[in-house]
């Protein structure tokens, strides 16, 4: 017996593995596009299952198939949507043809799986055809971007959950570390006193903004062009189908999807993905900045700043005993940099659309869904393996406060700018601690100095009127 079956297309014939659920179009794509070395993002595959199910259910209501055939197609679509057919979607993530290879891989797998369910031979396309049945009243040009939007919404919701958990972790640290006074720095130089809690609160607020942006992102993705077929005119699709199919998809996904009023615009212009990517880039920038701050504050730990202790995750060197590196912030930083690069890729790909279609959506899908995956993972490990477990080195923070000229700013409201400046000079000349010099000089008492550098004083908004020198 042969290990292959022969299938035909417009270009001729090709051999397909006998037990494969895919067909000739997938075979040609595998030959043509050995590029990224990875398959289409699974979120897109599952979203395609939902889109194909919506199309199948609409066609079923229109009486396109006998009931037994309709049931088999329906079940195959459910299986794809639920991830049961992932191993059969083999095409490369990067491909020419605006995603046709992905669409046809999906069509072939659904057709052959439905044939299996009907106990018919694989490749019996006279019974169930990838094109005549599974792709009925559709085009790659409306199913692919719709599937991408469904996948992106699903991944955005997951990302939002991870961002909320991360900001809540920083809020917990804000409360836990509210009593720890430390040096605040500008331009990497000692500046003024603050608290570790206030520092954590700033990080929490940054991620709170990211969470709100991500939540609002979904609105940009809810408008789809499903039903527009090739260029948005609904070519070859009956009006009843066009009016019903998005309603079916909305019911299947639970997302508030709506058919675009201008299907031609929604088919050729994909600027919405640039907008969403820009919001993801903002999150990446915050992750990069905060990761860098935590690395800097934990530096040393003995010969650096060392104001916080990050959890030890693994040995840091094959040659330096006892060295432990801030590997989680480093990994998060790398993920953030990839997302920022992906944003530029998405912008270029979306700008390269011409006339009625953008042929570079596979690149957009790979970069956008890849960014969503990276950000979710980055937020998760940042929270679990770093933020939740970080601790303040209170002794080091106290040492910096009493010895740094930055603390002299806290005395200005009592001793005035000129005397504070002279005191700072004396600290620089003698190398002695600020607290000792300030008390010895009679400028402040011990109690006054300690009160001025207390958590309550350094976090108070403004200076009480009765403490302003006259």
N, C-alpha and C positions, 0 to 999 in steps of 0.2 A: 504493500500500500504506500502511496505517496505521502510524504510529510507536509505537502503543500497543496493549496487549492489555487486555481487560477481565477483572477478577477480582471474585469475590463473597466477602462475609463476612456475619456476622450483621446488620450495619447496612445492607447494600445492596451497591452496586457502586462500583468505582473504577478509573480507568485507571492502568496500570503501563507504564513504558517497555518497548517490545517486547523489547529485548535485555537487560533487567535480570534479574539472578539473584534479586533480592528480589521481594516481592509486596505484596499489598494491606495487610497488617498493618504493614509497614515504611512504606508510603506514608502511612498514617494517623499513625504515630508521627512522621514527619518534619513533618507538618502541625501536630501537637499540641504538640511539644516543642522549639521553637527557643530553647533556654535557654542551655546552657553554651557553645555554639558549637564544641564539640569532640566527637569520636566516643568511643565506649566504649574504655577502655584496651585496647591490643592484647594485653597479657598475659591479660586476661579473655577476649578473643575466642579466643585460642589454647587456653586452658584449657577453654573451651566445646567446642572441637573434640575434646579428649580425653574430656570427659564424654559427648558425643554418640557418640563412637566406642565407649566402653564400653557404652553403652545399645544401640547397633546390634549390637555383637558378641554381647551377651547375647540380644537378640531373634533374631538369626540362629541361635544354638544352639537356641533354642526352636522353630525352624522357622516363624517368622512370615512369611518371604518366599521366593520362588523364588531360587535361587542367583545368577542374573545380576543381579537387583535388589539383593540383599544386597551383592554385590561393588561395585556402583556407589555405594551408600550408604557403604560402608566406605571407599572411595577418597576420596569427597567429604569425609568426616570427617577423614581423614588430611591432606588439603590444607588444611582450615581450621586444624587443629592446627599445621601447619608454616608458617602465615602466607601461604599462596598465595591466600587469598580475602579478605584484609584490606580491599581496596578496596570490597567489596560490603557490609560491615557499616557502615551509615551512621547508625544512630540516635544521638541525642544522649546524652551521658554521663548527663545528669539527666533522669529520666522518671518519670511516675506508673506505677502498676501493679506495683510490686515487682520490676520487671525483665522483665515480660512482653514488652515491645517488643524488648528485646535477644534474649530467647529466640526470639521469632517471626522476627526478622530472621535469626537463625542457622538456624532451621528452614527458612525459605523459600530461603535461599541453598543450603543442603545439598540440599534437594529439587530445585531447578532445576539445580544442578551435576550431581547424579546423573542427571537427565533428559538433560542434555547428553552425559554419558558413554554413555548408552544410545541417543543420537542420536534423542531424542524432543523435541517442541516444548516450549519454556519455558512454564510454566503448565499443563502437562498433569497436573494433580493427581489425575486418575483413575488414572494410572500410578504416580506417587509423590507422596504427599501430605505437606505440611509437618506437618500435625496427626496424621493417621492412621498415618503411617509414621515420619517423623523424630522426632516427639514421642511415639511409642508408649510407653505405660507410664510416662510422665513428667509432671511439672508444672514450671512456672517455679519453684515454691516449693521443689523439691528440687534441680533442676539449677543454678539461679543461685547459691545459697549454696555448693554444692559446687564449682562452677567458680571462685568467688571464693577459696575456700580453696586450691584447686590453684594458682591464679595467685599468691596471696600466698606460698605455700611456695616456688614457683619464684623469686619476686623476693627473698624473704628469703635464699635461698641465694646469690644474686648479691650482695646487700648484705653478707652475712657475708664473702665473699671480699674485697670492697672495704674493709671495716673491718679485716680482718686485714692487708691490704697497708698501710693507713694506720698501724696501730699498729707494724708492723715498720719503717716509715719513721721514726717517732719513736724507736724503739729504736736504729736506726742513728745518729740524731743524738745520742742519749744517749751512745753510745760515742765518737763523733767529738768531742763538746764537753765531755767529762768533765773536761778540764784547765782550763776557763775559769771562773775565780771571778768571781762577780757579786753585786750587791746583791739580796737577797730583800726583798720588800715586803709589808706588810700594811696594809689600809685605804689603799692607794696611797701609803703613806709608807715611807721607808727603814726596814728592820727588822733584818735579820741577814744574814750572808753565806751564800751557797749556791754551787752551780755551775750552769752552763748545762745540763750533762748531767743533773743531778738534776731540773731543771725539765722537761726533755724526758721523763725517766722517769715523771714524774707524769702527763703527757699520755698516754704509752703505756699506763700502767696503767688510766687512765680508759676508753680505747677497748678495752682487753682485757676489762673488765667488760661493755662494750656488746656485744662479740663473743659472750661467753658468754650474755648475755640473749637475743640474737638466735638463737643456736643452740637454746636451749631453747624459743623461740617456736614452733618447728615442732610440738612436742608438742601445743600448744593447738589446732592447725589440722588435725590428722590425722583427727579424728572428724567424719564427714560424714553428712548425712541423705538421701543418694541412695537412692531406693527408697521413700521416705516419701510421695511424690507431693504431694497438695494440702496436707494438714495434719499429715502424719506417720503416718497410718493405713495407708498403702499402697493407698489407694483406686484401683481399676481396674488394679492391677499384680499379676500372679500371684506366689505365694510363691517359686517357683523363680527368677523374675526378681530379686526383692528380695534373695535370698540370694547371687546370683551377680554382680550388677552392680558392687558395690564391689570385688570381687576382680578383675574385669576392669579397672577403673580403676586399681587398685593396680599391676597388671602393666604397663599402658600408661605410667603416669607414673614408675614406680619409687619412688614415695613410699609410706611405711608407713601407708596410709589404712585406716580401720576404720569399719564402719557403727555409728552411734550405737545404744546399747542402748535409749534412749528417743527414738524418732524424732520424737515430738510435741514434746518439749523442744528437740531440735536444730533443729526447724523454726521455732518461735516465738521462741526466746531466742538472741540473737546477741551476748551479752556477751563472748564470746571475742575479737571484733574490738576491743572496748574495751581488753582486756588487752594485745593485741598492739600496738595503737596507743600505749598508755602506754609500752611498752618502746621504741618508735621515738622517742617524745618524749624519753626519757632520752638517747638518742644525739644527738638534735637539740640538747638543752641542753649536752651536752659539746662539740659542734661550735661552738655559739655562744660558749661560754665560752673555749675554746682560740683560736678565731679572734680574739676580742676581745683576748686576751693578746698574740697575735702582732702585732696592729695596734698595741697600746700599746707593746710593746717595740721596735718598729721606728719609732716616731714620730719626727718631725723631718725628715730624719735629723740635721740640724745643730743645730736648736734644740729638740729633744725628747730622749727617752731614748736612742734610737739604738743599743741594745745588740745588735740583730740586723739583718741586711740581708735583706729579702725579694727574691726575683727580680723584675726589672722585666719586666712583661708588656705594658704599653702606655703611651703618653703619658697624663699625668694631667689635663691642662688645655688648654682652647682659648685661654687668655689668659695663663697663668703658665708661661713657658718653663722646661723642666727639671724640672717637678713630676711625680713618679711616685707613684701612689696604690696602696694595698694592695688591689687589686681582687679578688684571689682570696679572701682572708678576708672581704671585704665581700659577695661573691656567696654564699659558704658561709653566712654569717650570715643572709642573706635566705632561703635555702632552709630553714634551721633554723627561722626564724620562721614560715614557711608550714606546716611540719610540726607545729609546736606549735599553730597555729590549726586545722589539720586534726584534731588530736586532740580538740579541743573539739567540732568538728562531728560526729565519729564518735560521741562520747559522747552527744550530744543525739539523733542519729539512731537509735542503738541503744536508747535509753530510750523512744523514741516508738512502739515496736512495741505493738500491741494484740491481746490474746487469742491467736489461733492463728498469727499471721503478723506480720512486720515489713515494712511497705510501703516503707521508706526505704533498702533495701539498695543501690539504684543510687548514692545519695549516699555510703554507706559505702564502696562499691567504688571510686568515683572518688577519694575522699579517701585511703583506705588505700593503694591502688595508686599514687596520685600521690605520697604520702609516700615510699613505697619507691623509686620512680623518682628523686625529688629527693635522697634520702639517698645512694643509690648514686652518682649524679652528683656530689654535693657531696664525698663521700669521695674520689672519683677525682680531681677537679681539685685538691682540697686537697693530696692526696699528690703528684701529678705536677707541679703548677705552683707549689707553695709549699713544703711541708715538706721534700721531697727536696733542694731547692736552697737552702734558707735557710742563712745563714752568720752566725757571731758576729762582731761588731765588737770584737775582743779589746782593742784600745787603749782604746776607750770604756769597756768593762767595767772595765779596770784603773784608769782614771782615776776612775771612780765609787768603786771600792773604796778607793783610798788617800785620797780626799778626803771621803768620806761619814762622818757620825757613826755610821752603821749598823755600820761596821767596829769601832767601839769595843766592841761586844758580844763580838767575838772575843778581846778583851784581858781580859775580866772574870775569867777563870779564873786569870790571872797577877797582875793588879794590884788586883783586887777591885772591887766595885760602886761604892763611894764615889769612888775615884780615877778610875774610868772615867767617872763622871758629871761630875766636874770637868773632865776632859779634853774631853768632848763640849761643855761650856760654852765652853771656850777656843776650840775650833774655830768655834763659832757667833759668838763675839765678834770674833775676829781675821780670820776668813775664810781662814785658812791650812789646809793639808792635815793630816789626822789623823796620817799617818805621820811627817811632819816634827816636829810638836809632841810626839808620843809619844816619839820618839827624843831630841829636844833636852831634854825634861824628865827624862830618865834613867829613865823608867818601864820601858822595854824597849830592847833593842838592835835594830840593823837585822835581824840574823839571826832574833831572836825574833819580831819583828813579821812578817817575811816567812813564817816557819814557821806562825804563828798564822792567817795568811790564805791558806795554801796549800790546794790542792784536797783534800789528805788530811785536814787539820785541820777544814775547814768541812763536810766530808761525814761525819766520824766520828760514830758514834752515842754521844752523851754526851761527857763530859769525863774524861780519864784522872785517876785518883785523885791521882797525885803532882803534878798541876797545880792542884789546888783550893787556894786560899790559906787559911792558918790564922789 
